[in-house]
Amino acid sequence: MTTQSGEAGETESAPSVGGSGAAGATAPVPGLAEAYDKALAENKDLYDRLLRKQAELENLRKRTQKEKEEVRQHGAEDLIRSLLPTLDGFERALLHRDESVPEAYYQGLELIYRQFREVLGRAGLTALDTEGQLFDPYLHQAVETVNAPGHREHEIVGEMQRGYKLKNKLLRPAIVKVAVGGKP
């Protein structure tokens, strides 16, 4: 490349890029191909590590969410388990009515009891059905056996305390009386 200076006829020559200047050819830098391959391998390694770290982060998020849900469920389970004796007290109070107590009192008690059961039901609490069912040691706790010829062998003939499940998990087994000596 030549440039003209302020005076006419003078030209300067700029250094050519690439070394020799003969036909624009450049000489290869020794080790450039190896450095390029090394950079590609390092890039691939870093990309693989990035993908693994992203997968680990996603797994951590899922695990944390699951643990948070378990803690919340466990807290609700403990709270509901501690409320079950109160629910039992309501049931006993409604079964044993005193004639001297006005009926309006028991109507109010029934209303509170129904609301309490509805709230617990929305939380996932369900009562176990026991009367007429066969004894299941996973759901029932037998505290008495009764000679009951009119019933099937191992049939539940009485419930002493209601059992409950919380979202398909046994919260408290039912305490029952079981028939023996009946029909097979």
Buried (B, 14 or more C-beta within 10 A) or exposed (E): EEEEEEEEEEEEEEEEEEEEEEEEEEEEEEEEEEEEEEEEEEEEEEEEEEEEEEEEEEEEEEEEEEEEEEEEBEEBBEEBBEBBEEBEEBBEBEEEEEEEEEEEEBEEBEEEBEEBBEEBEEBBBBBBEBEEBEBBEEBBBBEEBBEBEEBBBBBBBBBEBBBBBBEEEEBBBBBBBBBBEBEE
